Amino acid sequence: MIEETKTAPISTGIKGKYELVIGLEVHAQLLTNSKMYTSDSTAYGNLPNTNISVLTLGHPGTLPKVNKRAVEFAIRMGLACNCEITRRNIFSRKNYFYPDLPKGYQITQDKGPICVGGEVPITLGNGENKTVTLNRIHMEEDAGKSMHLAGETDTLVDFNRAGVPLIEIVTEPDMRSSEEAYQFLTEIKKLVRYLDICDGNMEEGSLRCDANISIMPKGSKTLGKKVEVKNMNSFRNVARAIEHEFDRQILLYENGEDIVSETRTFDATSGTTSSMRTKEDLNDYRYFPEPDLSPVVVSEEWLENIQNELPPLPRELFEKFVRDYDLPTYDAGVLTDSKEIALYFEALCQATQNYKAASNWLMGPVKSYLNELTLHIDDFPIKPEGIASLILLVDEGKVSFSVASQKIYPEMLKSAGRSPLEIAQSLNLIQDSDEDSIKPIIEQVLEESSGKVAEYRAGKKGLLGMFMGQVMKRSKGKADPKVANKILIELLEK
């Protein structure tokens, strides 16, 4: 019988007696066209059991072959995390018998992972920086998928996913809060997307996370028994599962009960975990070297080529945007959340030196347009040079930002080939910055509103906005607001 545990709220005082300890195991499906050890397709969403062959199913007499691209992707991730890259890689068989494992074993790496050690820096909500230490990153193949259809008593198995290449990113028990775990996963998702090795889609299962959770009394150096929690399909659910387990284990400890080292599943509806099985020991898997695969040797030349092909990483771009472009950390965080947005911003900064304006345009009108139409930045019709020309138009005082964003920008979206200046001229939107032509308009407005002028001079300074509105109306919006405001104050203060 599956046991589900619900916990009553635990007081802050009791919680304060214990330290939460978290280690994560993150599985990332690699974006290769073929599987880890066969040429079968990895395409997602195909009909069940169509991306298979005798190789995927492990029929007698078939021999696996290592996917070179998958090895390169694993090395990319290792280099991005400052891991030590193993030069001679041995594969092993991990034996266990589940319906969705067609061979009865999984080809993985045991004692010699391709990436050893490493670290991932994260930033918490309060601005504090922390580095999460990695134990390893290793390569392996995915299992199939058991399916339970509504109203059916039988379990169906789809082997399409079996053999899809994975890397497993294993941390040390380094994290001490659900927020740290959440930020770590966020950083991993950004990394795999920047590196183009995984799409990071948790809903489709291409990024999956198991959490190892334990508690220990504050000040203790001895780790408690860990509980592994599986089946979490979002970062938020990972955080929820951790918080629930923290409370559950404290309650057991406070009541003098044993914490069982086991594997539990998370129910997102109830926010609780339930027991699946007791935790296996390594001996239960009966690891031994895979006899059908030769060692994969990573030469210095191969490693150097992969290193040279690495794209800019999110942390590097974040620091560059703050240091070189003098952006606030908030802007840099938003812009580096997506690799494509970050690279668009980089290209934009090559065409303008008003970096803050560039950031404002990307985070404001550009992102609004993309979100509204559910578009990718690659589908955005305006090139970085076009936005740079629009910024220049505002900086030179030829149009106001409101005119640029509300009248010129929409026209550029419709006809991206036209320059902002051409659009402004065709719509008669160019601002008048000539004091000699603006001053008579202001004088006429003040003459017609002599009563309001007297009120202003008597201390009712809030009327300035009303005067400006009249001036802009008379000038049909073409008076430069800065110039008009300056002249208006001068005349009112006489």
VOGU-3710 file (C-alpha; in Angstrom, 3 decimals, decimal comma):
1> mieetktapi> 0,000/0,000/0,000  1,297/3,477/-0,876  1,596/5,668/2,196  0,786/9,351/1,807  1,941/11,725/4,497  0,230/14,975/5,336  1,837/17,250/7,880  0,418/19,840/10,204  2,059/23,273/10,143  5,279/23,335/12,158
11> stgikgkyel> 6,196/26,374/14,224  9,120/28,557/13,205  10,746/27,827/16,557  10,794/24,077/15,963  11,932/24,507/12,339  14,767/26,705/13,554  16,260/23,748/15,429  16,981/21,889/12,177  19,018/22,403/9,031  17,643/21,363/5,655
21> viglevhaql> 20,117/19,548/3,384  19,405/19,181/-0,343  21,204/17,482/-3,194  19,745/17,397/-6,698  20,015/14,959/-9,585  19,021/16,648/-12,838  18,468/14,623/-16,003  18,724/16,580/-19,253  17,725/14,970/-22,542  20,254/15,916/-25,196
31> ltnskmytsd> 19,160/17,532/-28,465  20,648/14,920/-30,764  18,791/13,545/-33,773  19,538/9,934/-32,857  19,698/7,944/-29,638  22,659/7,403/-27,327  23,710/4,016/-28,689  21,584/3,561/-31,847  20,539/5,543/-34,925  16,844/5,477/-33,953
41> staygnlpnt> 15,113/8,880/-33,975  14,720/10,959/-30,802  11,770/12,995/-32,176  9,246/13,902/-29,480  5,514/13,319/-29,976  5,612/10,509/-32,541  3,156/7,623/-32,284  4,072/5,164/-29,490  6,719/2,573/-30,303  7,642/4,015/-33,711
51> nisvltlghp> 11,140/5,356/-32,832  12,471/1,885/-32,058  14,418/-0,964/-33,619  16,022/-4,226/-32,509  18,931/-2,099/-31,224  16,756/0,000/-28,914  15,025/-3,137/-27,685  18,359/-4,904/-27,087  17,667/-8,009/-29,139  20,329/-10,730/-29,076
61> gtlpkvnkra> 23,172/-10,171/-31,512  22,767/-6,384/-31,668  25,651/-4,090/-30,753  25,440/-0,501/-29,463  27,570/2,356/-30,776  28,249/5,605/-28,900  26,709/8,802/-30,284  29,666/11,187/-30,743  27,421/14,271/-30,690  26,031/13,281/-27,287
71> vefairmgla> 29,575/13,014/-25,924  30,352/16,518/-27,245  27,212/17,898/-25,593  28,186/16,346/-22,254  31,655/17,914/-22,542  30,091/21,308/-23,364  28,119/21,178/-20,121  31,195/20,085/-18,179  33,292/22,957/-19,520  30,508/25,443/-18,757
81> cnceitrrni> 30,457/24,177/-15,141  34,278/24,167/-14,739  34,389/20,375/-14,409  37,434/18,233/-14,986  36,890/16,303/-18,230  37,683/12,580/-18,083  39,893/11,629/-21,018  39,164/7,861/-21,084  35,502/7,068/-20,639  34,171/3,618/-19,770
91> fsrknyfypd> 30,486/2,685/-19,935  28,755/0,326/-17,528  25,583/-1,699/-17,276  23,214/-0,740/-14,485  20,885/-3,670/-13,969  17,294/-3,278/-12,861  14,021/-4,693/-14,095  11,242/-2,248/-14,884  8,635/-2,694/-17,646  9,917/0,427/-19,440
101> lpkgyqitqd> 13,541/-0,769/-19,587  13,580/-3,093/-22,619  17,102/-4,494/-22,171  16,738/-5,157/-18,444  19,712/-2,826/-17,899  20,708/0,751/-18,622  23,991/1,696/-20,259  25,457/4,472/-18,122  28,701/5,593/-16,488  29,542/4,325/-13,027
111> kgpicvggev> 32,948/5,010/-11,516  34,283/7,170/-14,354  31,850/10,010/-15,205  32,832/12,173/-18,163  32,716/15,328/-16,004  34,127/15,327/-12,461  33,482/18,035/-9,864  32,513/21,476/-11,073  30,317/24,263/-9,773  27,294/26,380/-10,664
121> pitlgngenk> 27,031/29,943/-9,256  23,513/31,104/-8,363  21,985/34,372/-7,148  19,224/34,355/-4,533  16,277/36,728/-4,343  18,006/38,912/-1,751  20,995/39,407/-4,073  23,225/36,973/-2,180  25,540/34,869/-4,355  26,233/31,195/-3,685
131> tvtlnrihme> 28,160/28,496/-5,511  26,635/25,021/-5,704  29,284/22,309/-5,938  28,779/19,457/-8,389  29,800/15,882/-7,735  29,748/14,814/-11,383  28,000/14,880/-14,741  27,687/11,528/-16,465  26,188/10,178/-19,694  23,495/7,530/-19,924
141> edagksmhla> 20,418/6,477/-21,865  16,819/7,162/-20,920  14,219/4,506/-20,134  10,881/4,121/-21,903  7,632/5,438/-20,494  4,889/3,544/-18,667  1,433/4,901/-19,471  -1,776/4,510/-17,486  -4,811/5,527/-19,520  -8,009/6,679/-17,809
151> getdtlvdfn> -10,358/3,775/-17,100  -7,754/1,159/-18,088  -6,403/-1,388/-15,599  -3,466/-2,391/-17,796  -0,163/-0,512/-18,007  0,970/0,373/-21,527  4,615/0,950/-22,413  6,000/3,356/-25,011  9,643/2,631/-25,864  10,160/5,732/-28,038
161> ragvplieiv> 12,072/7,444/-25,203  14,191/4,367/-24,451  17,780/5,048/-25,452  17,427/8,839/-25,773  20,752/10,359/-24,621  20,863/11,960/-21,180  23,329/13,716/-18,985  22,764/13,456/-15,257  23,989/16,451/-13,266  24,562/15,425/-9,648
171> tepdmrssee> 25,229/18,029/-6,971  26,827/17,634/-3,593  24,414/18,032/-0,627  25,141/21,746/-0,874  21,793/23,494/-0,786  20,055/24,611/2,405  16,694/25,962/1,209  14,046/25,342/-1,423  14,918/28,744/-2,918  18,517/27,662/-3,490
181> ayqflteikk> 17,276/24,522/-5,246  14,887/26,584/-7,369  17,624/29,042/-8,394  20,022/26,176/-9,161  17,477/24,570/-11,497  16,817/27,943/-13,126  20,546/28,347/-13,791  20,850/24,787/-15,163  17,920/25,405/-17,519  19,572/28,605/-18,773
191> lvryldicdg> 22,903/26,831/-19,226  21,580/23,901/-21,280  19,630/26,315/-23,472  22,592/28,652/-23,991  24,721/25,633/-24,896  22,025/24,331/-27,306  22,214/20,860/-25,782  18,687/20,576/-24,296  15,439/22,527/-24,672  14,905/22,513/-20,883
201> nmeegslrcd> 11,214/21,626/-21,194  10,130/20,033/-17,895  6,551/19,574/-19,119  7,754/17,288/-21,929  10,219/15,561/-19,616  13,375/16,744/-21,375  14,563/18,238/-18,069  13,749/16,183/-14,973  14,821/16,519/-11,376  15,040/14,186/-8,378
211> anisimpkgs> 15,700/15,749/-4,987  17,636/14,083/-2,160  16,432/15,647/1,080  17,540/15,181/4,663  17,623/17,121/7,916  20,093/17,445/10,758  20,078/19,385/14,042  21,531/22,890/13,700  25,260/22,807/14,338  25,588/19,085/13,563
221> ktlgkkvevk> 28,118/17,895/11,000  26,502/14,477/10,504  24,076/14,249/7,596  20,737/12,587/8,237  19,160/9,760/6,233  18,248/11,050/2,795  14,906/10,640/1,112  14,703/10,818/-2,675  11,646/12,539/-4,167  10,684/11,940/-7,816
231> nmnsfrnvar> 7,977/12,974/-10,305  8,221/16,759/-10,069  7,334/18,441/-13,358  8,110/22,081/-12,552  10,643/24,094/-10,564  7,840/25,306/-8,314  6,848/21,715/-7,534  10,452/20,867/-6,685  10,394/23,699/-4,124  7,008/22,555/-2,783
241> aiehefdrqi> 8,174/18,960/-2,418  11,297/20,077/-0,542  9,270/22,205/1,875  6,846/19,343/2,503  9,666/16,865/3,138  11,377/19,299/5,506  8,204/19,472/7,624  7,534/15,726/7,388  11,020/14,730/8,482  11,069/17,249/11,351
251> llyengediv> 7,754/15,840/12,584  9,130/12,279/12,509  12,302/13,379/14,305  10,370/15,327/16,957  8,136/12,302/17,608  11,134/10,017/18,004  10,329/8,047/14,846  12,852/6,772/12,312  13,303/8,535/8,986  13,361/5,787/6,358
261> setrtfdats> 15,808/6,111/3,479  13,383/5,619/0,619  12,163/6,871/-2,739  8,959/8,920/-2,615  6,716/10,442/-5,258  5,265/13,957/-5,161  1,569/14,657/-5,704  1,224/18,206/-7,057  -2,502/18,337/-6,267  -2,170/17,660/-2,544
271> gttssmrtke> 1,373/18,989/-2,184  2,390/15,793/-0,371  4,829/12,939/-0,910  4,093/9,201/-0,770  6,336/6,193/-0,374  7,212/4,283/-3,555  9,956/1,906/-2,442  12,892/1,643/-0,091  16,100/3,146/-1,452  18,301/0,781/-3,434
281> dlndyryfpe> 21,935/0,297/-2,547  24,571/0,518/-5,279  25,100/-3,238/-4,970  21,494/-3,811/-6,008  22,300/-2,483/-9,485  25,185/-4,948/-10,046  27,235/-2,494/-12,103  29,836/-3,962/-14,438  31,684/-2,604/-17,508  29,637/-2,670/-20,719
291> pdlspvvvse> 31,333/-5,440/-22,739  29,987/-4,263/-26,121  31,421/-0,731/-26,017  35,042/0,322/-26,355  36,333/3,184/-24,184  35,708/6,669/-25,599  38,941/8,668/-25,535  38,710/12,464/-25,495  41,807/13,829/-27,218  43,277/17,242/-26,400
301> ewleniqnel> 42,493/18,418/-29,932  38,843/17,342/-29,672  38,489/18,978/-26,264  40,062/22,212/-27,522  37,690/22,334/-30,516  34,658/21,960/-28,235  36,039/24,663/-25,918  36,514/27,063/-28,837  32,929/26,510/-30,029  31,325/27,356/-26,677
311> pplprelfek> 28,872/30,285/-26,895  28,848/33,147/-24,364  27,339/31,873/-21,113  24,573/33,603/-19,124  26,754/34,482/-16,138  29,445/35,979/-18,412  26,880/38,067/-20,299  25,239/39,195/-17,039  28,576/40,465/-15,724  29,396/42,093/-19,062
321> fvrdydlpty> 26,049/43,911/-19,234  26,530/45,302/-15,725  30,240/46,110/-16,144  30,526/47,284/-19,763  27,030/48,633/-20,403  26,408/49,979/-16,899  23,004/48,285/-16,650  21,191/47,717/-13,346  21,399/44,105/-12,184  17,638/43,770/-12,705
331> dagvltdske> 17,961/44,657/-16,407  20,933/42,333/-16,859  19,001/39,479/-15,223  15,962/39,937/-17,461  18,036/40,269/-20,642  20,164/37,167/-19,957  17,186/34,989/-19,050  17,014/34,018/-22,732  20,071/33,446/-24,897  18,385/34,859/-27,996
341> ialyfealcq> 17,263/38,051/-26,227  20,757/38,478/-24,770  22,395/38,120/-28,188  19,883/40,533/-29,751  20,766/43,054/-27,041  24,472/42,495/-27,731  23,914/43,216/-31,419  21,839/46,292/-30,512  24,667/47,622/-28,333  26,997/47,460/-31,331
351> atqnykaasn> 24,687/49,929/-33,098  23,947/52,356/-30,230  25,778/53,635/-27,174  22,577/54,439/-25,288  22,619/51,044/-23,557  19,920/51,865/-21,004  17,535/52,950/-23,744  18,338/49,720/-25,619  17,505/47,735/-22,483  14,249/49,659/-21,981
361> wlmgpvksyl> 13,146/49,018/-25,566  13,873/45,292/-25,318  12,248/44,816/-21,905  9,283/47,029/-22,864  7,850/47,335/-26,384  9,833/44,451/-27,940  9,026/41,865/-25,248  5,389/42,997/-25,131  5,086/42,372/-28,870  6,724/38,946/-28,639
371> neltlhiddf> 4,599/37,889/-25,655  1,360/39,134/-27,195  1,867/37,115/-30,379  3,749/34,230/-28,685  6,724/34,809/-30,953  10,412/33,995/-30,635  12,923/36,848/-30,963  14,157/35,181/-34,173  10,742/35,998/-35,663  10,917/39,659/-34,616
381> pikpegiasl> 10,651/41,706/-37,841  12,916/44,610/-36,802  16,686/44,190/-36,911  18,824/45,572/-34,051  19,951/48,400/-36,355  16,310/49,482/-36,741  15,797/49,794/-32,980  19,141/51,638/-32,754  17,917/54,161/-35,369  14,725/54,649/-33,371
391> illvdegkvs> 16,750/55,288/-30,198  18,862/57,830/-32,095  15,744/59,616/-33,323  14,639/60,107/-29,702  18,134/61,017/-28,476  18,449/63,724/-31,147  15,155/65,223/-30,002  13,472/64,655/-33,359  10,616/62,684/-31,750  9,552/61,958/-28,189
401> fsvasqkiyp> 9,685/58,443/-26,755  5,870/58,288/-26,678  5,673/59,168/-30,385  8,455/56,692/-31,162  6,819/53,835/-29,270  3,171/54,553/-30,115  3,357/55,753/-33,717  6,695/54,960/-35,382  7,420/51,538/-33,811  4,044/50,027/-34,871
411> emlksagrsp> 4,702/51,172/-38,442  8,159/49,575/-38,359  6,560/46,279/-37,301  4,316/46,423/-40,366  7,064/47,434/-42,818  10,449/46,602/-41,306  12,298/47,839/-44,406  11,437/51,506/-43,744  13,696/53,552/-41,499  12,256/55,314/-38,422
421> leiaqslnli> 13,199/58,693/-39,926  11,311/57,946/-43,161  8,218/56,933/-41,166  8,459/60,031/-38,930  8,764/62,314/-41,952  5,918/60,639/-43,857  3,612/60,977/-40,831  4,789/64,544/-40,145  5,982/63,566/-36,655  9,369/65,300/-36,525
431> qdsdedsikp> 9,544/67,484/-33,419  10,152/71,215/-33,643  13,094/72,133/-31,382  13,429/75,711/-32,654  12,851/78,085/-29,722  11,869/80,919/-32,079  8,943/78,902/-33,481  7,828/77,383/-30,146  7,903/80,606/-28,088  5,060/82,377/-29,964
441> iieqvleess> 2,784/79,341/-29,417  3,498/79,425/-25,668  2,949/83,182/-25,483  -0,440/82,779/-27,179  -1,471/79,996/-24,753  -0,498/82,124/-21,733  -2,271/85,202/-23,122  -5,510/83,259/-23,538  -5,226/81,797/-20,013  -4,329/84,910/-18,018
451> gkvaeyragk> -6,452/83,813/-15,047  -4,634/80,499/-14,790  -1,296/82,303/-15,164  -2,181/84,424/-12,108  -3,103/81,273/-10,157  0,212/79,671/-11,108  2,173/82,725/-9,998  0,190/82,720/-6,733  1,605/79,261/-5,972  -0,557/76,766/-7,890
461> kgllgmfmgq> 2,435/75,137/-9,622  0,442/72,038/-10,624  -1,015/74,056/-13,502  2,242/73,623/-15,417  0,991/70,339/-16,832  -2,182/71,992/-18,106  -0,164/74,669/-19,884  2,098/72,025/-21,445  -0,948/70,123/-22,655  -2,265/73,263/-24,367
471> vmkrskgkad> 1,112/73,952/-25,979  1,391/70,382/-27,322  -2,178/70,589/-28,625  -1,519/73,888/-30,408  1,701/72,551/-31,914  -0,079/69,333/-32,934  2,386/67,391/-30,772  5,402/68,623/-32,711  6,901/70,960/-30,107  9,923/69,430/-28,396
481> pkvankilie> 8,651/68,878/-24,816  12,031/69,693/-23,243  12,392/72,963/-25,126  8,730/73,865/-24,593  8,895/73,125/-20,870  12,017/75,288/-20,482  10,465/78,294/-22,281  7,127/77,875/-20,474  8,763/77,999/-17,020  10,858/81,012/-18,015
491> llek> 7,778/82,973/-19,119  5,653/81,927/-16,132  8,359/82,845/-13,629  8,796/86,396/-15,045
//
